[in-house]
Amino acid sequence: MEKFGKLVKNMLRIGLVGFGGGNALVPVIEKNAVEESGLIVREDFEKDVVVANITPGALPVELCAGTGRRIAGRRGMVAAAVCVGLPGTVLTCILLAFFSVMKEPMIRNAMFASVGVTAMIIYLVASYSVRAVKEKKKGSRQRKAALLLVLLVFALTGAREIMDLTGFHSPFIPRISTINVLILTFFVIFFTEGNLHGKKLYAACVIGFFFLMTTGVAADRGIALHRVLGVLLVVLSAYGLIHSLRTQFDRIRHFPLWSLLKDLFAWAAFFVALCIPALITCRKALSFLSMGSLSVLMSFGGGDSYIAIAKGIFVGDFLTRDTFYGQLVTASNAMPGSIMCKMLAGAGALVGAEEGNASAVFMAAAGFGVAAGVSGMTFTLVSYIYNEFQSLSIFRALHNYIRPIVGGLLLTVALSMADNNLEIASWYGISVPWILVLTGALCALSIFLQKKCHTGLLPVILANAAIGIGICNVMWIFG
């Protein structure tokens, strides 16, 4: 019981201080669950990071569900997922409810506070990227490979952010997303069966190069080629995985199927319990929950990628474009926790509000149930497979290289967040150099408070938010 209480307390804390969503929460969860509270050992956490990155769904929910299951079984699994996702979800729904009555000064100060919080997140994600390299033995080939991977992934995914920041755009530089990098990573490792050398690796690199170069091509032939290459990647990956599993018949026969089914049933019961009231009170509930579940299964690569998926699914049939960006995305980005949980619950609340307050509450709960429940089911399934077959060279390679790859993705997240601060500055007429100086200074303050003063995350967040409000208001008044 004592372990369960400690788990709930720490998951709620992560849910309250974990800004940024998706991969940005990996270092927050690691710092809290591994370094500070010792809830889980680093090796187990690294396994969960691998699994979470190769499955669709809400990555923070998946990581915390994995921790909860190791500590308190199925009860801990579901409780951890709920605790990490619920605080930000509730705050997002409250903010959405207040949007219609909020005055401009309140909205402005919320944006200025986010400038300070963003600076703290930039420090966290950058430090994770540094650790992904430094944890390898100094001077070793592994450290050099990790550094190369971090820089390569950042170069691939960060080109779009750099072009947006500088205003320079070139048709020769493809706009490569997180999902494309992850697809390519899994393809190379699965196709080569984890043996990253020889002819198979060269063939994988050539196919992967053309796959990336045809990303975002507007011409019909370019789009067709990209789709053909995408199908080829899936087929060759499946071939490599099946070929590797052929040597594991003994493990397949002893697979813990009954335990897996009981875990999946726990997630299904959670999902159904939260969805039934919405199905009774809202006419659009069934179609919303169906499309919401589909959006979870389509989502790889963290919170930013989910925004694009949610736009394609919800704008038009459920929400207007202005409501989606002006309210849902704004509220979700302003609050801590999983982007997916916040957006699905927020979208549910907005859809349900058309039929009354009670329907809005039930639809918000159902949206949260979809985000956490479907994510939990997919993570649990893949986690069982990974745990049984992690001795395969495929999974060993994933374990060795996923952290530097996530590190490169996080550097792009940091760049994106810096760009977000510049957007806020442009909205309120604040000088770009000044907002950059402020962001850098608050990053330095975060480092000082964390490294020298050993301050917890929450005090750092509050200090940065308060300074952001104060200084941004001064720059706004005199700018």
C-alpha positions as CSV (number, residue, x, y, z in Angstrom):
1,M,0.0,0.0,0.0
2,E,2.9,2.3,0.8
3,K,4.4,1.8,-2.7
4,F,1.0,2.4,-4.3
5,G,0.6,5.7,-2.4
6,K,4.2,6.8,-3.4
7,L,3.4,5.9,-7.0
8,V,0.2,7.9,-7.1
9,K,1.9,10.9,-5.5
10,N,4.8,11.0,-7.9
11,M,2.6,10.4,-11.0
12,L,0.4,13.3,-10.0
13,R,3.5,15.5,-9.5
14,I,4.7,14.6,-13.0
15,G,1.2,15.4,-14.4
16,L,1.4,18.8,-12.8
17,V,4.9,19.8,-13.8
18,G,5.3,18.0,-17.1
19,F,4.9,20.7,-19.7
20,G,5.5,20.1,-23.4
21,G,3.8,16.8,-24.1
22,G,5.1,13.7,-26.0
23,N,8.9,13.2,-26.0
24,A,9.4,16.4,-24.1
25,L,8.1,14.6,-21.0
26,V,10.6,11.8,-21.2
27,P,13.3,13.7,-19.2
28,V,10.7,14.9,-16.7
29,I,9.4,11.4,-16.0
30,E,13.0,10.1,-15.9
31,K,14.1,12.8,-13.4
32,N,11.1,12.2,-11.1
33,A,10.6,8.4,-11.4
34,V,14.2,7.3,-11.7
35,E,16.5,9.9,-10.2
36,E,14.5,11.6,-7.4
37,S,12.0,9.0,-6.2
38,G,13.7,5.8,-7.3
39,L,10.3,4.3,-8.3
40,I,12.0,2.4,-11.2
41,V,15.6,1.5,-12.1
42,R,17.0,3.2,-15.2
43,E,17.3,-0.1,-17.1
44,D,13.6,-0.8,-16.9
45,F,12.8,2.8,-17.7
46,E,14.9,2.5,-20.9
47,K,13.0,-0.6,-21.9
48,D,9.7,1.3,-21.5
49,V,11.1,4.2,-23.6
50,V,11.9,1.8,-26.4
51,V,8.4,0.3,-26.3
52,A,6.7,3.6,-26.1
53,N,8.5,4.9,-29.1
54,I,7.6,2.0,-31.3
55,T,3.9,2.0,-30.4
56,P,1.2,4.6,-31.2
57,G,-0.5,6.6,-28.4
58,A,0.2,9.0,-25.6
59,L,3.9,8.5,-24.8
60,P,3.8,9.9,-21.2
61,V,0.8,7.8,-20.3
62,E,2.6,4.7,-21.7
63,L,5.8,5.3,-19.8
64,C,4.0,5.9,-16.5
65,A,1.7,2.9,-17.1
66,G,4.8,0.8,-17.5
67,T,6.2,2.1,-14.2
68,G,2.9,1.6,-12.4
69,R,2.7,-2.1,-13.6
70,R,6.2,-2.9,-12.3
71,I,5.3,-1.4,-8.9
72,A,1.7,-2.3,-8.2
73,G,0.5,-4.6,-11.0
74,R,-2.7,-3.8,-13.0
75,R,-4.0,-1.5,-10.4
76,G,-0.8,0.5,-10.5
77,M,-0.7,0.4,-14.3
78,V,-4.1,2.1,-14.7
79,A,-3.7,4.4,-11.7
80,A,-0.3,5.7,-12.9
81,A,-1.7,6.4,-16.4
82,V,-4.7,8.3,-14.9
83,C,-2.6,10.3,-12.5
84,V,-0.1,11.5,-15.1
85,G,-2.8,12.5,-17.6
86,L,-5.6,13.8,-15.4
87,P,-4.2,17.0,-13.9
88,G,-3.5,18.6,-17.3
89,T,-6.7,17.3,-18.8
90,V,-8.9,18.8,-16.0
91,L,-7.0,22.1,-16.3
92,T,-7.4,22.2,-20.0
93,C,-11.2,21.6,-19.8
94,I,-11.5,24.3,-17.2
95,L,-9.5,26.7,-19.4
96,L,-11.8,25.9,-22.3
97,A,-14.8,26.6,-20.2
98,F,-13.4,30.0,-19.2
99,F,-12.3,31.1,-22.7
100,S,-15.6,32.7,-23.5
101,V,-15.4,34.9,-20.3
102,M,-11.7,35.5,-20.0
103,K,-10.5,39.1,-20.4
104,E,-7.5,39.9,-22.6
105,P,-5.1,40.7,-19.8
106,M,-5.6,37.2,-18.3
107,I,-4.9,35.6,-21.7
108,R,-1.8,37.8,-22.2
109,N,-0.3,36.9,-18.8
110,A,-1.0,33.2,-19.4
111,M,1.1,33.6,-22.6
112,F,3.8,35.5,-20.8
113,A,4.0,32.8,-18.1
114,S,4.3,30.1,-20.8
115,V,7.5,32.0,-22.1
116,G,9.2,31.2,-18.7
117,V,7.9,27.6,-18.6
118,T,9.1,27.0,-22.1
119,A,12.6,28.1,-21.2
120,M,12.6,25.5,-18.4
121,I,11.4,22.8,-20.9
122,I,14.2,23.7,-23.3
123,Y,16.8,23.2,-20.6
124,L,15.2,19.8,-19.7
125,V,15.1,18.4,-23.2
126,A,18.5,19.7,-24.1
127,S,20.0,18.1,-21.0
128,Y,18.4,14.8,-21.9
129,S,20.1,14.9,-25.3
130,V,23.4,15.6,-23.7
131,R,23.0,12.7,-21.3
132,A,22.1,10.4,-24.2
133,V,25.7,10.9,-25.5
134,K,27.6,11.3,-22.2
135,E,26.3,8.0,-20.7
136,K,28.3,6.1,-23.3
137,K,31.9,5.4,-22.4
138,K,34.2,8.3,-23.2
139,G,36.2,7.9,-26.4
140,S,34.3,4.7,-27.3
141,R,32.7,4.0,-30.7
142,Q,29.3,3.9,-28.9
143,R,29.7,7.5,-27.8
144,K,30.7,8.6,-31.3
145,A,27.8,6.7,-32.8
146,A,25.4,8.2,-30.2
147,L,26.7,11.8,-31.0
148,L,26.3,11.2,-34.7
149,L,22.8,9.9,-34.3
150,V,21.7,12.9,-32.1
151,L,23.1,15.3,-34.7
152,L,21.8,13.4,-37.7
153,V,18.2,13.2,-36.3
154,F,18.3,16.8,-35.3
155,A,19.5,17.8,-38.8
156,L,16.7,15.8,-40.4
157,T,13.8,16.9,-38.2
158,G,15.1,20.4,-37.2
159,A,15.6,21.7,-40.8
160,R,11.9,22.7,-40.9
161,E,12.2,24.6,-37.6
162,I,15.5,26.3,-38.7
163,M,13.8,27.4,-41.9
164,D,10.8,28.8,-40.0
165,L,13.1,30.7,-37.6
166,T,15.3,32.2,-40.3
167,G,12.7,32.8,-42.9
168,F,14.8,30.8,-45.4
169,H,12.9,28.2,-47.4
170,S,14.3,25.9,-50.0
171,P,12.4,23.4,-52.2
172,F,15.5,21.1,-52.1
173,I,15.3,20.6,-48.3
174,P,12.5,18.1,-47.4
175,R,10.3,18.8,-44.4
176,I,10.9,15.6,-42.5
177,S,8.7,14.8,-39.5
178,T,9.3,12.9,-36.3
179,I,7.1,10.0,-37.6
180,N,9.3,9.7,-40.8
181,V,12.4,9.5,-38.7
182,L,10.9,6.8,-36.4
183,I,9.6,4.8,-39.5
184,L,13.1,4.9,-41.0
185,T,14.7,3.9,-37.7
186,F,12.5,0.9,-37.2
187,F,12.9,-0.1,-40.9
188,V,16.7,-0.1,-40.7
189,I,16.8,-2.1,-37.5
190,F,14.1,-4.5,-38.4
191,F,15.2,-5.1,-42.0
192,T,18.9,-5.7,-41.0
193,E,17.6,-7.8,-38.0
194,G,19.7,-5.6,-35.7
195,N,23.0,-6.4,-37.4
196,L,24.0,-2.9,-38.6
197,H,26.6,-3.9,-41.1
198,G,27.0,-5.5,-44.5
199,K,24.9,-5.3,-47.7
200,K,21.6,-5.2,-45.9
201,L,22.6,-2.0,-44.2
202,Y,23.7,-0.3,-47.4
203,A,20.4,-1.4,-49.1
204,A,18.4,0.0,-46.2
205,C,20.3,3.3,-46.3
206,V,19.6,3.7,-50.0
207,I,15.9,2.9,-49.7
208,G,15.7,5.2,-46.6
209,F,17.4,8.1,-48.4
210,F,14.9,8.0,-51.3
211,F,12.0,7.7,-48.8
212,L,13.2,10.8,-47.0
213,M,13.9,12.8,-50.1
214,T,10.4,12.2,-51.5
215,T,8.8,13.4,-48.2
216,G,6.5,16.3,-48.8
217,V,7.0,16.4,-52.5
218,A,4.1,18.1,-54.2
219,A,4.3,16.5,-57.6
220,D,2.0,13.5,-58.3
221,R,4.9,11.2,-59.2
222,G,6.8,12.2,-56.1
223,I,3.8,11.4,-53.8
224,A,3.3,8.1,-55.6
225,L,7.0,7.1,-55.2
226,H,6.9,8.1,-51.5
227,R,3.9,5.9,-50.9
228,V,5.4,3.0,-52.8
229,L,8.6,3.3,-50.8
230,G,6.6,3.5,-47.6
231,V,4.9,0.2,-48.4
232,L,8.3,-1.3,-49.3
233,L,9.6,-0.2,-45.9
234,V,6.7,-1.9,-44.1
235,V,7.1,-5.1,-46.1
236,L,10.8,-5.4,-45.6
237,S,10.5,-4.6,-41.9
238,A,7.9,-7.3,-41.4
239,Y,10.1,-9.7,-43.3
240,G,13.1,-9.0,-41.1
241,L,11.0,-9.3,-37.9
242,I,9.4,-12.6,-38.9
243,H,12.7,-14.0,-40.0
244,S,14.2,-13.2,-36.5
245,L,11.2,-14.7,-34.7
246,R,11.6,-18.0,-36.5
247,T,14.5,-18.8,-34.1
248,Q,12.3,-18.2,-31.0
249,F,9.7,-21.0,-31.2
250,D,10.3,-22.0,-27.6
251,R,9.5,-18.5,-26.3
252,I,6.4,-18.3,-28.5
253,R,5.1,-21.6,-27.0
254,H,5.7,-20.2,-23.4
255,F,4.3,-16.7,-24.2
256,P,2.3,-15.4,-21.1
257,L,-0.9,-15.0,-23.1
258,W,-3.3,-15.3,-20.1
259,S,-1.5,-12.5,-18.2
260,L,-1.6,-10.3,-21.3
261,L,-5.3,-10.9,-21.8
262,K,-6.0,-9.9,-18.2
263,D,-4.0,-6.6,-18.6
264,L,-5.8,-5.9,-21.8
265,F,-9.2,-6.5,-20.1
266,A,-8.2,-4.0,-17.4
267,W,-7.6,-1.4,-20.0
268,A,-10.8,-2.3,-21.9
269,A,-12.9,-2.0,-18.6
270,F,-11.4,1.4,-18.0
271,F,-12.2,2.5,-21.5
272,V,-15.8,1.3,-21.4
273,A,-16.5,2.7,-18.0
274,L,-15.5,6.2,-19.1
275,C,-17.3,6.0,-22.4
276,I,-20.7,4.6,-21.4
277,P,-22.1,7.9,-19.9
278,A,-21.1,9.8,-23.1
279,L,-22.8,7.3,-25.3
280,I,-26.0,7.7,-23.3
281,T,-26.1,11.5,-23.3
282,C,-24.5,12.6,-26.6
283,R,-25.7,11.8,-30.1
284,K,-22.2,12.3,-31.6
285,A,-20.5,10.2,-29.0
286,L,-20.1,7.0,-31.0
287,S,-18.6,8.7,-34.1
288,F,-16.4,10.9,-31.9
289,L,-15.1,7.9,-29.9
290,S,-14.5,5.8,-33.1
291,M,-12.6,8.6,-34.8
292,G,-10.8,9.4,-31.5
293,S,-9.6,5.8,-31.2
294,L,-8.4,5.9,-34.8
295,S,-6.5,9.1,-34.1
296,V,-4.6,7.4,-31.2
297,L,-3.7,4.4,-33.4
298,M,-2.4,6.8,-36.1
299,S,-0.2,8.8,-33.7
300,F,3.5,8.1,-33.5
301,G,6.2,10.6,-32.5
302,G,4.7,12.7,-29.7
303,G,2.4,15.6,-29.1
304,D,3.3,17.8,-32.0
305,S,2.5,15.0,-34.5
306,Y,-0.8,14.4,-32.8
307,I,-2.0,18.0,-33.4
308,A,-1.7,17.4,-37.2
309,I,-3.6,14.1,-36.9
310,A,-6.3,15.6,-34.7
311,K,-6.8,18.5,-37.2
312,G,-7.4,16.1,-40.1
313,I,-9.9,14.0,-38.0
314,F,-11.8,16.6,-36.0
315,V,-11.9,19.8,-38.0
316,G,-15.0,19.9,-40.2
317,D,-17.1,17.1,-38.8
318,F,-16.8,18.0,-35.1
319,L,-15.0,21.4,-34.7
320,T,-14.4,24.5,-36.8
321,R,-10.8,25.4,-37.6
322,D,-11.0,28.6,-35.5
323,T,-12.2,26.6,-32.5
324,F,-9.6,23.9,-33.0
325,Y,-6.6,26.3,-33.1
326,G,-8.0,29.3,-31.2
327,Q,-9.3,27.3,-28.2
328,L,-8.3,23.6,-28.2
329,V,-4.7,23.8,-29.3
330,T,-4.0,27.0,-27.3
331,A,-5.5,25.5,-24.1
332,S,-3.7,22.2,-24.5
333,N,-0.3,23.8,-25.1
334,A,-0.8,26.0,-22.0
335,M,-1.3,23.1,-19.6
336,P,1.0,20.3,-18.4
337,G,0.6,16.6,-19.3
338,S,0.0,14.6,-22.4
339,I,-1.0,16.5,-25.5
340,M,-3.2,13.6,-26.6
341,C,-5.1,13.3,-23.4
342,K,-5.7,17.1,-23.2
343,M,-6.8,17.4,-26.8
344,L,-9.1,14.4,-26.9
345,A,-10.8,15.4,-23.6
346,G,-11.0,19.0,-24.7
347,A,-12.5,18.1,-28.1
348,G,-15.0,15.9,-26.3
349,A,-16.0,18.7,-24.0
350,L,-16.5,21.1,-26.9
351,V,-18.5,18.6,-28.9
352,G,-20.6,17.6,-25.8
353,A,-21.3,21.3,-24.9
354,E,-23.6,21.5,-27.9
355,E,-26.0,19.3,-25.9
356,G,-25.5,20.7,-22.4
357,N,-23.1,20.9,-19.5
358,A,-23.6,17.3,-18.4
359,S,-22.9,16.0,-21.9
360,A,-19.7,18.1,-22.0
361,V,-18.4,16.6,-18.8
362,F,-19.2,13.0,-19.9
363,M,-17.7,13.6,-23.4
364,A,-14.5,15.0,-21.8
365,A,-14.2,11.9,-19.6
366,A,-14.8,9.7,-22.7
367,G,-12.1,11.5,-24.6
368,F,-9.7,11.0,-21.8
369,G,-10.7,7.3,-21.6
370,V,-9.9,6.9,-25.3
371,A,-6.5,8.6,-25.1
372,A,-5.4,6.6,-22.0
373,G,-7.2,3.4,-22.7
374,V,-6.2,2.8,-26.3
375,S,-2.6,4.0,-25.5
376,G,-2.5,1.6,-22.6
377,M,-3.7,-1.4,-24.6
378,T,-1.2,-0.9,-27.5
379,F,1.6,-0.3,-25.1
380,T,0.8,-3.4,-23.0
381,L,0.6,-5.6,-26.1
382,V,4.0,-4.4,-27.5
383,S,5.6,-4.4,-24.0
384,Y,4.8,-8.2,-23.6
385,I,6.2,-8.9,-27.0
386,Y,9.3,-6.9,-26.3
387,N,9.9,-8.4,-22.8
388,E,9.7,-12.0,-24.3
389,F,11.9,-11.4,-27.3
390,Q,14.3,-8.6,-26.2
391,S,17.2,-11.0,-26.6
392,L,16.8,-10.7,-30.3
393,S,19.4,-8.5,-32.0
394,I,16.6,-6.3,-33.3
395,F,15.5,-5.3,-29.8
396,R,19.0,-5.0,-28.6
397,A,19.7,-2.5,-31.4
398,L,16.6,-0.6,-30.5
399,H,17.6,-0.5,-26.9
400,N,21.1,0.8,-27.8
401,Y,20.0,3.5,-30.3
402,I,16.6,4.7,-29.3
403,R,17.9,7.1,-26.6
404,P,20.2,9.1,-28.9
405,I,17.4,9.1,-31.6
406,V,15.0,10.6,-29.0
407,G,17.8,13.0,-28.0
408,G,17.9,14.3,-31.6
409,L,14.1,14.6,-31.7
410,L,14.2,16.5,-28.4
411,L,16.7,19.1,-29.8
412,T,14.1,19.8,-32.5
413,V,11.4,20.1,-29.8
414,A,13.6,22.7,-28.0
415,L,14.0,24.6,-31.3
416,S,10.2,24.5,-31.8
417,M,9.6,25.8,-28.3
418,A,12.0,28.7,-28.9
419,D,10.0,29.5,-32.0
420,N,6.8,29.4,-29.9
421,N,8.3,32.1,-27.7
422,L,9.1,34.2,-30.7
423,E,5.5,33.9,-31.9
424,I,4.3,35.2,-28.5
425,A,6.7,38.1,-28.9
426,S,5.3,38.9,-32.3
427,W,1.7,38.8,-31.1
428,Y,2.5,41.5,-28.4
429,G,5.0,43.6,-30.3
430,I,8.0,42.5,-28.1
431,S,11.5,42.7,-29.7
432,V,12.8,39.4,-30.9
433,P,16.4,39.9,-29.5
434,W,14.9,40.7,-26.1
435,I,12.7,37.6,-26.0
436,L,15.7,35.4,-27.1
437,V,17.8,37.0,-24.3
438,L,15.0,36.3,-21.8
439,T,14.6,32.7,-22.9
440,G,18.4,32.1,-22.6
441,A,18.6,33.8,-19.2
442,L,15.7,31.7,-17.9
443,C,17.4,28.5,-19.3
444,A,20.5,29.5,-17.3
445,L,18.4,30.1,-14.2
446,S,16.9,26.7,-14.6
447,I,20.3,25.1,-14.8
448,F,21.5,27.0,-11.7
449,L,18.5,26.1,-9.6
450,Q,18.6,22.4,-10.7
451,K,22.3,21.8,-10.6
452,K,23.6,24.1,-7.9
453,C,20.6,24.5,-5.6
454,H,19.1,21.1,-6.2
455,T,15.6,22.7,-6.5
456,G,12.6,20.5,-7.5
457,L,10.9,21.0,-10.8
458,L,7.8,22.7,-9.5
459,P,9.6,25.7,-7.8
460,V,11.6,26.1,-11.0
461,I,8.4,26.2,-13.1
462,L,6.8,28.7,-10.7
463,A,9.9,31.0,-10.6
464,N,10.3,30.9,-14.4
465,A,6.6,31.6,-14.9
466,A,6.6,34.6,-12.5
467,I,9.7,36.1,-14.1
468,G,8.2,35.5,-17.5
469,I,5.1,37.4,-16.6
470,G,7.0,40.3,-15.0
471,I,9.6,40.9,-17.6
472,C,7.4,40.3,-20.6
473,N,4.9,42.8,-19.2
474,V,7.7,45.4,-18.9
475,M,8.8,44.7,-22.5
476,W,5.2,44.9,-23.7
477,I,4.6,48.2,-22.0
478,F,7.8,49.9,-23.1
479,G,8.1,48.0,-26.4
